[in-house]
Amino acid sequence: MSTLRVFLAENALLPAPNTVVEWRLFDANRGAHGRDALSALPRASRIELFIPASCILLSRVTLPPGGRRQARKLLTHALDNQLLGDGEDQHLAWSADGDTYQVAVIERALLDAIVEAGRQAGVTFHAIYSVADLLPDAYDTLSWFGHGWASRQGCDSVWLDAANPAEPPAFIPTLSALTLRLDGRLDLDTRYWQDRLQRPVERVDCDPLTQPLRPDAVNLLQGEFARGAELDLDWSRLRPTALLAGVAALLWLGSWFGGWMAMRNEAQALRHDMNSAFSTAFPGTPIVDAKLQLAAKLKERKPDQPSTIDDNFAKLERLAPRLPGAGGAKLLGFELDGDTLVVHYQTKPENLPALTQALSAGARVENSRSNPPDRVQLTLKPL
């Protein structure tokens, strides 16, 4: 994966598509550098923008345990005496290490203008950092950034304007020694610096723009600005989790389908038993919907007329309401043979006495049989 670093200068905080910026390109095979307009940058799979440290407030805050859910509100309150303007006009971004938060604050309007300039130039920034996130944690080390020197100690950073690296800036913090980091192609006479500053000066040849990010670096593209960055996931690491989730989903689907088939078969068995009972009670009557047909025949009866249903079916009619859920058992099916009813239940054999007692008010139990582990068959004689 190639990474392109883009650097805004102090005088280009409000860029336009034609703004010239410094850039560094990294990929597996090579590195490159140059200066181009924002709209003419090299292609890369990831683009990181670095803006001057002078427009970003860095701070470190410790929140009480459990404060992560209200981090923005608590951090805004904690930084109230450090913010120059209204907290609503500031954009807060942070990285957390336990209850300790490294916070970066920037004006919301400025960050929005920078993101919009990239959009107009056809550039999507995946991350936006402060250049201070490339600095070592040492005040006595100055890094050259093309138009000045920068150093950092903890959350405090210092910027020293300079026209060129050969001449020491007008003001340098009082330190016993200095280490200067700059590109090896730039001219700098350490003896001249030592004579001017009257202290030891060491030069380290390196490109500060290519240094690794600090562990506590904060990406400003968070919250409402996160949509401006594309999702960059390492799918190779997520693949095992995705496979496990897929297997779990298939197992759940198989279990659900198996339960649905069992319920479907049970409903078909009950419908068959109901049709058989209706055919026995009303021989020769075509069956369309036994339940609805039985309800219709019951409505046809008049209270002052004798029942047209034979005595056996009348007894079954009185017993029927007792069958479902008798003794806490689940009704599986039944067969009617003349005046005898064979009923099948799902329950444990030890619950047979309770089941028999529940049915005894409407029928005489003539025979019972258990089919372990959870099937019971009763032969009933309706009363």
C-alpha positions, -999 to +999 in steps of 0.1 A: +000+000+000+014+034-010+012+064+013+014+100+003+022+127+029+012+162+020+025+192+040+008+226+042+030+256+048+023+284+074+012+307+046-012+282+030-035+273+059-065+281+036-054+261+005-070+261-030-067+234-057-037+253-072-019+257-039+017+243-041+025+218-013+055+197-003+049+159-006+066+126+002+055+093-013+062+059+003+055+025-012+071-010-009+096-004-037+106+033-036+103+067-021+098+100-038+095+137-030+085+169-047+064+200-048+032+202-068-002+219-068-028+202-046-047+191-077-016+175-093-004+152-065+009+117-073-016+089-069-015+068-037-038+044-019-036+065+013-031+103+016-021+119+049-022+157+053+001+175+078-007+210+089+014+235+110+014+229+147+007+266+153-031+261+145-036+230+167-038+229+205-024+197+219-032+186+255-033+156+277-064+150+299-072+122+324-109+115+327-126+096+355-134+059+349-163+054+326-160+088+310-155+074+275-192+076+266-192+114+273-157+120+262-164+151+241-184+168+267-159+161+295-129+170+274-145+203+263-151+211+300-116+201+310-100+223+283-124+253+289-096+275+302-073+266+273-097+272+244-095+306+228-130+306+215-164+291+220-162+253+225-189+248+199-166+264+173-137+240+181-133+205+167-119+180+192-101+148+183-084+124+206-067+091+211-071+072+244-047+052+265-069+039+293-084+069+310-056+092+296-066+112+264-042+129+240-064+157+226-060+178+195-082+209+191-086+229+159-110+256+147-139+238+130-142+263+102-104+259+094-106+221+093-138+223+071-120+246+047-090+223+044-112+193+038-133+212+012-101+223-006-090+187-009-124+177-022-123+205-049-088+193-059-101+157-062-081+146-032-096+125-003-075+128+029-075+096+049-059+113+079-050+148+090-022+153+116-002+181+131+035+182+119+043+181+157+033+144+155+065+138+135+088+154+161+109+136+188+100+143+224+129+168+231+131+206+232+168+206+224+161+189+190+151+213+162+136+199+129+136+218+096+103+221+079+112+242+048+102+275+063+112+272+099+123+250+128+101+230+151+106+212+184+083+195+209+083+184+245+052+165+256+021+185+244+041+217+241+056+226+207+077+255+195+079+270+160+108+293+150+105+312+117+136+311+095+142+320+059+168+293+054+185+267+076+220+282+072+212+312+095+201+307+131+167+321+139+164+353+159+151+335+189+162+301+202+153+287+236+181+288+261+195+253+260+229+238+268+232+221+234+212+218+202+206+189+178+195+200+143+177+176+120+175+184+084+178+170+049+214+161+041+212+181+008+208+214+027+238+235+036+244+242+073+276+251+090+275+238+126+306+259+135+289+290+124+259+281+146+281+273+175+299+307+172+266+326+170+249+307+198+279+299+220+268+264+227+274+229+212+254+222+180+251+188+164+237+181+129+217+150+121+211+143+084+175+131+080+143+142+063+119+153+091+090+149+067+096+111+065+099+104+102+075+079+117+044+091+135+045+094+173+026+067+191+003+094+206-005+110+172-041+122+168-060+120+135-082+150+133-107+133+110-130+121+137-167+126+144-185+146+117-153+148+097-147+110+097-170+107+066-144+126+047-120+097+051-125+063+034-127+032+055-093+015+055-095-019+070-071-048+071-094-075+058-068-102+063-071-097+101-109-095+099-113-127+078-112-152+107-139-132+125-160-130+094-157-167+089-168-174+125-197-150+121-207-168+088-206-202+104-227-190+134-253-175+110-255-208+091-259-228+123-287-204+134-304-206+101-302-244+101-316-246+136-345-222+127-353-241+095-353-274+114-377-260+140-399-246+113-401-280+095-410-297+128-438-273+134-450-276+099-451-314+101-469-313+134-495-289+120-501-312+090-505-342+114-531-323+135-549-313+103-550-349+092-564-360+125-590-333+124-601-343+089-603-380+100-625-370+130-648-349+108-652-377+083-661-401+111-687-376+125-701-366+091-696-395+067-700-386+030-695-349+036-667-334+013-639-318+034-627-284+024-618-269+058-628-292+087-625-264+113-647-240+094-672-267+083-676-279+119-682-243+131-708-238+104-727-270+113-727-260+150-742-226+140-769-244+120-783-260+151-812-243+169-814-243+206-849-257+206-842-285+182-825-318+190-789-321+179-783-336+145-749-348+156-749-383+168-743-392+204-707-401+200-697-368+184-717-349+210-696-366+237-665-358+217-676-322+214-679-319+252-645-335+257-626-316+230-619-284+250-602-305+277-577-321+253-552-293+245-529-286+274-544-312+297-521-317+327-496-294+312-490-318+283-487-309+246-513-324+223-497-341+193-527-358+177-557-381+181-577-408+163-614-415+167-626-451+163-664-453+169-669-442+205-632-446+215-606-418+212-569-425+211-549-393+220-511-387+217-493-363+241-458-350+245-449-351+282-428-371+306-441-405+318-440-393+354-467-367+345-492-394+334-512-393+367-518-355+364-528-359+327-552-388+335-568-368+363-572-337+341-591-358+315-612-379+339-639-353+342-649-358+305-637-393+297-628-427+312-592-436+306-593-473+295-557-477+286-524-457+287-490-463+272-457-445+275-432-442+247-400-429+263-386-404+265-415-380+262-445-396+244-477-408+261-507-425+244-541-426+261-573-445+251-604-425+262-640-433+264-659-400+263-686-398+290 
